[in-house]
């Protein structure tokens, strides 16, 4: 049977990207002409292709080299395709196997899939693209699984600083600054959006400093009532104000010889800013209601998610205090700017919550990982952590699936009737807790991602067919799907 290699046509599978190692495929069939045709076809698409006339030769080749995908004929003399599949699954489980079978043996091929084969193709093949697309998808699945295993191994190595996790270039810069400033007494200002890990950074700096055995006190300045901020930070004496029935030590004294972390420092009221400036300049505090100052030795690490320079311009923050705090600034990137860290973070939280919740969840499915990497993550690492904990709670086996994630269940799609009653649409608490505009933006993005991904899966990855199903022009469909990550930029 001959498989002539056609010229490229619109919608056909493109050659493999040159930035990755080419897919290594092995064709196993006792028909010489079919073997040669398949080798020519797959080679023309940038793959490295070997061939074997029987199962024993195939096993030897698989044992000698890194094979990604094996195309195996079901009916072969001496060793059948099913026997070869069983040996490969036992000896080289990292190799994806695609069975090839005559139309009348489909039932046996389905059995092969249940035994661990990735997929099966019926001969004669419908077209060349069916073969190329199936091999490409099998190789991509293998790459995703290999990447997940590699990330799990790397997680055990140096991908973290304290409780901070990530190995992207942006996080490596954070580690460099934090490690450099930790042994000193210099004041640090941590900048970053909510949920990026500002307190974890402060704790890591403290843990790597000479003060690590002394107290670490964390306070959210925006969470303290304005009239109690000074008392909370600097303490008060008995009778200083109504309700002050005893003398109380403030957090600065409690952190003496250690570190105090002032989160959302930009929300400090004016008088507290004056007193904080005195601590930084003189190392002295004055409790509320007292005429005496007390010396303290405290390292200050502050953090904010707002632009303090704008607050200075508006007269809401002291410029001299800003420069005292901004000795060593460390900027934490939002999660959307370090998506390469998402798999490492996800596996970190998987181990953490599987142990904490007593669940035997060990892996994250490739499709679920792809979904995680397509999310906008307005809540940053904290939101990702909550998503993984949610998934572990609802996971039914040892592997987290897309449907286990809080956004993994797409809004009602074509096969499910939509009710006209407003109360029938249930929204996750992660959306209800957000402002309307932000919640709507996230819900729309989640719908678009689920819609385009589902249509592409139905169309077997064919953009033209998916666009037809969506009722959109092909270029408009590709543009919209690319925006949500359903197709890669070319």
C-alpha positions as CSV (number, residue, x, y, z in Angstrom):
1,X,0.0,0.0,0.0
2,X,1.5,3.4,-1.0
3,X,1.2,6.6,0.9
4,X,2.4,9.4,-1.5
5,X,3.5,12.5,0.3
6,X,1.3,15.5,-0.8
7,X,2.3,19.1,-1.0
8,X,1.3,21.3,2.0
9,X,-2.3,22.4,1.9
10,X,-4.2,24.9,4.1
11,X,-5.1,23.3,7.4
12,X,-2.6,20.5,7.1
13,X,-0.2,19.7,10.0
14,X,2.9,21.9,9.9
15,X,6.4,20.5,10.2
16,X,7.6,20.2,13.8
17,X,9.1,23.3,15.4
18,X,12.9,23.4,15.1
19,X,13.3,24.5,18.7
20,X,12.4,21.1,20.0
21,X,14.0,17.7,19.6
22,X,12.3,16.0,16.6
23,X,9.8,13.3,17.4
24,X,11.4,9.8,17.1
25,X,9.0,7.3,15.6
26,X,9.3,3.6,15.0
27,X,7.2,1.9,12.3
28,X,6.6,-1.8,12.9
29,X,5.0,-3.8,10.1
30,X,5.7,-6.9,8.1
31,X,4.7,-5.2,4.8
32,X,7.8,-3.6,3.3
33,X,6.0,-1.1,1.1
34,X,3.8,0.2,3.9
35,X,6.9,0.6,6.1
36,X,8.7,2.6,3.4
37,X,5.6,4.8,2.8
38,X,5.1,5.6,6.4
39,X,8.8,6.4,6.9
40,X,8.7,8.8,3.9
41,X,5.5,10.5,5.2
42,X,6.6,11.0,8.8
43,X,10.2,12.0,7.8
44,X,8.7,14.7,5.5
45,X,7.1,16.2,8.6
46,X,10.4,16.6,10.4
47,X,10.3,13.4,12.4
48,X,13.2,10.9,12.9
49,X,11.8,7.6,11.7
50,X,13.0,4.0,12.1
51,X,11.4,0.9,10.9
52,X,11.3,-2.8,11.9
53,X,9.8,-5.8,10.1
54,X,8.7,-7.7,13.3
55,X,8.2,-7.4,17.0
56,X,11.6,-8.8,18.1
57,X,13.5,-6.3,16.0
58,X,11.3,-3.5,17.3
59,X,12.0,-4.4,20.9
60,X,15.7,-4.3,20.2
61,X,15.5,-0.8,18.6
62,X,13.3,0.5,21.4
63,X,15.8,-0.8,23.9
64,X,18.7,0.9,22.1
65,X,17.3,4.4,21.5
66,X,14.9,7.0,22.7
67,X,11.7,6.2,20.8
68,X,8.7,8.5,21.4
69,X,6.0,6.8,19.4
70,X,5.7,3.3,17.9
71,X,3.3,2.6,15.0
72,X,2.6,-1.1,15.4
73,X,0.7,-3.4,13.1
74,X,-1.8,-5.6,15.0
75,X,-1.4,-8.8,12.9
76,X,2.3,-9.8,12.5
77,X,3.9,-13.3,12.4
78,X,5.8,-14.7,15.4
79,X,5.0,-11.8,17.8
80,X,1.6,-10.1,17.4
81,X,1.0,-6.4,17.9
82,X,-0.8,-7.1,21.2
83,X,2.2,-9.1,22.5
84,X,4.6,-6.3,21.4
85,X,2.3,-3.8,23.2
86,X,2.4,-5.8,26.4
87,X,6.3,-6.0,26.3
88,X,6.6,-2.3,25.5
89,X,4.3,-1.3,28.4
90,X,6.3,-3.5,30.7
91,X,9.8,-2.7,29.6
92,X,9.5,0.8,28.1
93,X,6.3,2.4,29.4
94,X,7.5,5.9,28.3
95,X,6.9,4.8,24.6
96,X,3.5,5.7,23.2
97,X,2.1,2.9,21.0
98,X,-0.4,3.4,18.2
99,X,-1.9,0.2,16.8
100,X,-2.6,-0.2,13.0
101,X,-5.3,-2.7,12.0
102,X,-7.5,-3.7,9.1
103,X,-11.1,-2.5,9.4
104,X,-12.4,-5.9,10.4
105,X,-10.2,-6.0,13.5
106,X,-11.4,-2.8,15.2
107,X,-12.7,-4.7,18.2
108,X,-9.3,-6.1,18.8
109,X,-7.7,-2.7,18.4
110,X,-10.1,-1.2,21.0
111,X,-8.9,-4.0,23.4
112,X,-5.4,-2.8,22.7
113,X,-6.3,0.8,23.6
114,X,-7.7,-0.5,26.9
115,X,-4.4,-2.4,27.4
116,X,-2.4,0.8,27.2
117,X,-2.1,1.7,23.5
118,X,-2.5,5.5,22.8
119,X,-4.8,5.1,19.8
120,X,-5.5,2.9,16.8
121,X,-5.6,3.6,13.0
122,X,-7.6,1.5,10.6
123,X,-6.0,0.4,7.2
124,X,-6.3,1.7,4.6
125,X,-5.8,5.1,6.2
126,X,-8.3,7.8,5.4
127,X,-5.6,10.3,4.5
128,X,-2.0,11.1,5.4
129,X,-3.0,13.9,7.8
130,X,-4.8,11.3,10.0
131,X,-1.5,9.5,10.5
132,X,0.6,12.6,11.1
133,X,-1.9,14.1,13.5
134,X,-2.2,11.0,15.6
135,X,1.5,10.5,15.8
136,X,2.0,14.2,16.7
137,X,-0.6,14.1,19.4
138,X,0.9,10.9,20.9
139,X,4.3,12.5,20.9
140,X,2.9,15.7,22.5
141,X,1.3,13.6,25.3
142,X,4.6,11.9,25.9
143,X,6.4,15.3,26.1
144,X,3.8,16.6,28.6
145,X,4.2,13.5,30.8
146,X,8.0,13.7,30.6
147,X,7.9,17.4,31.5
148,X,5.6,16.7,34.5
149,X,8.0,14.0,35.7
150,X,11.0,16.3,35.2
151,X,9.3,19.1,37.2
152,X,8.6,16.8,40.0
153,X,12.3,15.8,40.1
154,X,13.4,19.4,39.9
155,X,11.0,20.4,42.7
156,X,13.1,18.2,45.0
157,X,16.2,20.2,43.9
158,X,16.8,23.9,44.0
159,X,13.6,25.5,42.8
160,X,12.8,27.4,46.0
161,X,13.9,29.9,48.5
162,X,12.3,29.4,51.9
163,X,8.7,28.7,51.0
164,X,8.9,30.6,47.7
165,X,8.8,28.3,44.7
166,X,9.8,28.9,41.1
167,X,12.8,28.8,38.8
168,X,11.9,31.4,36.2
169,X,14.3,34.2,35.4
170,X,12.1,36.7,37.3
171,X,12.1,34.5,40.4
172,X,15.8,33.8,40.2
173,X,16.3,37.6,40.4
174,X,14.1,37.7,43.5
175,X,16.2,34.9,45.1
176,X,19.4,36.8,44.3
177,X,18.3,40.0,45.9
178,X,16.8,38.2,48.9
179,X,19.9,36.1,49.5
180,X,22.1,39.1,49.2
181,X,20.2,41.3,51.6
182,X,19.3,38.6,54.2
183,X,22.6,38.6,56.2
184,X,22.5,42.4,56.5
185,X,20.4,44.7,58.8
186,X,19.1,46.8,55.8
187,X,15.5,47.7,55.5
188,X,13.6,45.9,52.6
189,X,10.6,47.1,50.7
190,X,8.8,44.2,48.9
191,X,6.6,45.3,46.0
192,X,3.9,43.1,44.3
193,X,0.3,42.4,43.7
194,X,-1.9,40.6,46.3
195,X,-1.1,36.9,46.4
196,X,2.4,37.0,44.9
197,X,4.1,35.9,48.1
198,X,5.3,39.1,49.9
199,X,5.0,37.6,53.4
200,X,6.8,34.4,52.3
201,X,9.6,36.5,50.9
202,X,9.9,38.4,54.2
203,X,9.9,35.2,56.2
204,X,12.6,33.7,53.9
205,X,14.8,36.8,54.4
206,X,14.3,36.5,58.2
207,X,15.1,32.7,58.1
208,X,18.4,33.3,56.2
209,X,19.5,36.2,58.5
210,X,21.5,36.2,61.8
211,X,18.1,37.1,63.4
212,X,16.5,33.7,62.5
213,X,16.4,32.5,66.1
214,X,14.6,35.7,67.2
215,X,10.9,36.5,66.7
216,X,9.3,37.3,63.4
217,X,6.2,39.5,63.7
218,X,3.9,40.0,60.8
219,X,1.2,42.7,60.7
220,X,-1.2,43.8,58.0
221,X,-1.4,47.6,58.5
222,X,-4.6,47.9,56.5
223,X,-6.4,45.4,58.8
224,X,-5.9,47.4,62.0
225,X,-8.5,50.1,63.0
226,X,-6.9,53.5,62.5
227,X,-7.3,54.5,66.1
228,X,-5.5,51.3,67.3
229,X,-2.5,51.3,64.8
230,X,-0.1,53.1,67.2
231,X,-1.0,51.0,70.1
232,X,-0.7,47.8,68.1
233,X,2.8,48.7,66.8
234,X,4.3,50.6,69.7
235,X,2.3,49.5,72.7
236,X,0.6,51.7,75.3
237,X,0.6,52.4,79.0
238,X,-2.3,51.9,81.4
239,X,-4.8,54.7,81.1
240,X,-3.5,56.0,77.8
241,X,-7.1,55.8,76.4
242,X,-10.5,54.5,77.2
243,X,-10.2,50.7,77.6
244,X,-6.4,50.7,78.3
245,X,-6.7,49.0,81.6
246,X,-3.2,47.5,81.5
247,X,0.2,48.4,80.0
248,X,0.6,46.5,76.7
249,X,3.7,45.7,74.7
250,X,3.6,46.6,71.0
251,X,4.8,44.5,68.1
252,X,8.1,46.3,67.7
253,X,9.0,45.3,71.3
254,X,7.8,41.8,70.7
255,X,10.0,41.6,67.7
256,X,13.1,42.9,69.5
257,X,16.3,41.4,68.0
258,X,14.2,39.9,65.2
259,X,12.2,41.1,62.2
260,X,8.9,42.9,61.8
261,X,7.0,42.6,58.6
262,X,4.7,45.5,57.8
263,X,2.3,44.4,55.0
264,X,0.4,47.2,53.2
265,X,2.6,49.8,54.8
266,X,1.1,52.4,52.5
267,X,-2.1,52.3,54.6
268,X,-0.4,53.6,57.8
269,X,-2.0,56.8,59.1
270,X,0.1,59.9,59.3
271,X,1.0,59.8,63.0
272,X,2.0,56.2,62.8
273,X,4.2,57.1,59.8
274,X,6.0,59.7,61.9
275,X,6.7,57.1,64.7
276,X,7.8,54.5,62.2
277,X,10.3,57.0,60.8
278,X,11.7,57.5,64.3
279,X,12.2,53.8,64.7
280,X,14.1,53.5,61.5
281,X,16.2,56.6,62.2
282,X,16.9,56.3,65.9
283,X,15.9,52.7,66.9
284,X,13.5,54.1,69.5
285,X,9.7,53.7,70.1
286,X,7.4,55.7,72.4
287,X,4.3,53.7,73.6
288,X,1.0,55.6,73.5
289,X,0.5,57.6,76.6
290,X,4.1,57.4,77.7
291,X,6.7,60.2,77.9
292,X,9.6,57.8,77.8
293,X,11.3,56.2,74.7
294,X,12.5,52.7,74.6
295,X,15.3,51.3,72.4
296,X,14.6,48.4,70.1
297,X,16.7,46.5,67.6
298,X,14.3,45.4,64.9
299,X,14.9,44.7,61.2
300,X,12.0,46.2,59.2
301,X,10.7,44.5,56.1
302,X,7.8,46.4,54.6
303,X,5.5,45.5,51.7
304,X,2.9,47.2,49.5
305,X,0.7,46.4,46.4
306,X,0.2,50.1,45.7
307,X,2.4,52.8,44.1
308,X,3.9,54.7,47.1
309,X,5.2,57.4,44.9
310,X,1.6,58.2,43.8
311,X,0.6,58.3,47.5
312,X,3.5,60.7,48.1
313,X,2.2,63.0,45.3
314,X,-1.3,62.9,46.9
315,X,0.1,63.8,50.3
316,X,-0.9,60.4,51.8
317,X,2.6,59.0,52.4
318,X,5.8,60.7,53.7
319,X,8.6,60.9,51.2
320,X,11.3,60.7,53.9
321,X,9.7,57.5,55.2
322,X,9.6,56.0,51.7
323,X,13.3,56.5,51.2
324,X,14.0,54.9,54.6
325,X,11.9,51.9,53.6
326,X,13.1,51.6,50.0
327,X,16.7,50.8,50.8
328,X,16.6,47.4,49.1
329,X,13.4,47.1,46.9
330,X,12.4,43.6,45.8
331,X,9.6,43.3,43.2
332,X,7.6,40.1,43.0
333,X,6.3,39.4,39.5
334,X,2.6,38.4,39.1
335,X,1.9,34.8,38.2
336,X,0.8,35.8,34.7
337,X,4.4,37.0,34.0
338,X,6.0,33.8,35.1
339,X,3.8,31.1,33.7
340,X,6.8,28.7,33.4
341,X,6.6,28.4,37.2
342,X,3.0,27.2,37.2
343,X,3.8,23.5,36.8
344,X,6.4,23.7,39.6
345,X,4.1,25.5,41.9
346,X,1.2,23.2,41.1
347,X,3.2,20.1,42.0
348,X,4.5,21.8,45.1
349,X,0.9,22.5,46.3
350,X,-0.2,19.0,45.2
351,X,2.3,17.4,47.6
352,X,1.5,19.9,50.3
353,X,-2.3,19.4,50.3
354,X,-2.3,15.7,49.4
355,X,-0.4,15.1,52.6
356,X,-2.4,17.6,54.7
357,X,-5.8,16.2,53.5
358,X,-4.7,12.6,53.6
359,X,-5.6,12.1,49.9
360,X,-3.7,9.7,47.6
361,X,-3.4,12.2,44.7
362,X,-0.1,11.9,43.0
363,X,-0.2,13.6,39.6
364,X,-1.8,16.3,37.4
365,X,-3.1,15.3,34.0
366,X,-1.5,17.0,31.1
367,X,-4.8,18.6,30.0
368,X,-5.3,19.9,33.5
369,X,-1.8,21.4,33.5
370,X,-2.5,23.1,30.2
371,X,-5.7,24.6,31.7
372,X,-3.8,25.9,34.7
373,X,-1.3,27.6,32.4
374,X,-4.0,29.3,30.4
375,X,-5.6,31.0,33.4
376,X,-5.2,34.7,34.0
377,X,-4.6,34.3,37.8
378,X,-5.7,37.7,39.1
379,X,-5.2,36.3,42.6
380,X,-1.7,35.1,41.7
381,X,0.0,32.2,43.6
382,X,-2.6,32.3,46.4
383,X,-5.3,31.7,43.8
384,X,-3.4,28.8,42.3
385,X,-2.8,27.3,45.7
386,X,-6.6,27.4,46.4
387,X,-7.3,25.8,43.0
388,X,-5.0,22.9,43.7
389,X,-6.5,22.3,47.1
390,X,-10.0,22.4,45.6
391,X,-8.9,19.9,42.9
392,X,-7.5,17.5,45.5
393,X,-10.7,17.6,47.5
394,X,-12.8,16.7,44.5
395,X,-10.3,14.4,42.7
396,X,-11.8,10.8,42.4
397,X,-8.5,9.0,41.8
398,X,-4.8,9.5,41.9
399,X,-4.6,12.1,39.1
400,X,-6.1,15.6,39.0
401,X,-8.2,16.0,35.9
402,X,-9.4,19.3,34.3
403,X,-12.9,18.7,35.7
404,X,-11.5,18.7,39.3
405,X,-10.3,22.3,39.0
406,X,-12.7,25.0,40.1
407,X,-12.7,26.4,36.5
408,X,-12.4,23.0,34.8
409,X,-16.1,22.6,34.3
410,X,-16.9,24.8,31.4
411,X,-20.2,26.8,31.3
412,X,-23.0,24.8,29.7
413,X,-21.9,23.8,26.2
414,X,-23.9,22.6,23.2
415,X,-25.0,19.2,24.6
416,X,-26.6,20.5,27.8
417,X,-29.9,22.5,27.8
418,X,-29.7,26.0,29.1
419,X,-32.4,27.0,31.6
420,X,-33.9,30.4,31.3
421,X,-34.2,30.7,35.1
422,X,-31.5,33.0,36.5
423,X,-31.1,31.0,39.7
424,X,-30.1,27.8,37.7
425,X,-26.6,29.2,36.9
426,X,-24.3,28.4,39.8
427,X,-21.1,30.4,40.1
428,X,-18.0,29.4,42.0
429,X,-17.2,31.4,45.2
430,X,-13.9,32.5,43.6
431,X,-16.0,34.7,41.2
432,X,-18.6,35.8,43.7
433,X,-15.9,37.2,45.9
434,X,-14.6,39.5,43.1
435,X,-15.8,42.9,41.9
436,X,-18.4,42.6,39.1
437,X,-16.1,43.8,36.3
438,X,-13.3,41.4,37.3
439,X,-15.6,38.5,37.8
440,X,-17.2,39.0,34.4
441,X,-13.8,39.2,32.8
442,X,-12.7,36.0,34.4
443,X,-15.9,34.2,33.6
444,X,-15.8,35.3,29.9
445,X,-12.1,34.2,29.6
446,X,-12.9,30.8,31.2
447,X,-15.9,30.3,28.7
448,X,-13.8,31.3,25.7
449,X,-11.0,29.0,26.7
450,X,-13.4,26.0,27.3
451,X,-15.4,26.7,24.1
452,X,-12.5,27.0,21.7
453,X,-10.5,24.1,23.3
454,X,-13.6,21.8,23.1
455,X,-14.3,22.7,19.5
456,X,-10.7,22.1,18.5
457,X,-10.8,18.7,20.2
458,X,-14.0,17.8,18.4
459,X,-12.4,18.8,15.1
460,X,-9.3,16.7,15.8
461,X,-7.1,19.9,15.9
462,X,-8.3,21.1,12.5
463,X,-8.7,24.8,12.8
464,X,-10.8,25.1,9.6
465,X,-13.3,22.5,10.8
466,X,-13.5,24.0,14.3
467,X,-14.1,27.4,12.8
468,X,-17.0,25.9,10.7
469,X,-18.5,24.4,13.8
470,X,-18.3,27.8,15.6
471,X,-19.8,29.7,12.6
472,X,-16.7,31.9,12.4
473,X,-14.3,32.9,9.7
474,X,-11.1,30.8,10.0
475,X,-8.9,33.8,10.7
476,X,-11.2,35.2,13.3
477,X,-11.5,31.8,15.0
478,X,-7.7,31.4,15.1
479,X,-7.3,34.9,16.5
480,X,-9.8,34.4,19.3
481,X,-8.5,30.9,20.1
482,X,-4.9,32.1,20.2
483,X,-5.9,34.9,22.6
484,X,-7.0,32.3,25.2
485,X,-4.2,29.9,24.4
486,X,-6.4,27.2,22.7
487,X,-3.9,27.4,19.7
488,X,-0.3,28.3,19.8
489,X,1.0,31.4,18.1
490,X,2.7,30.5,14.8
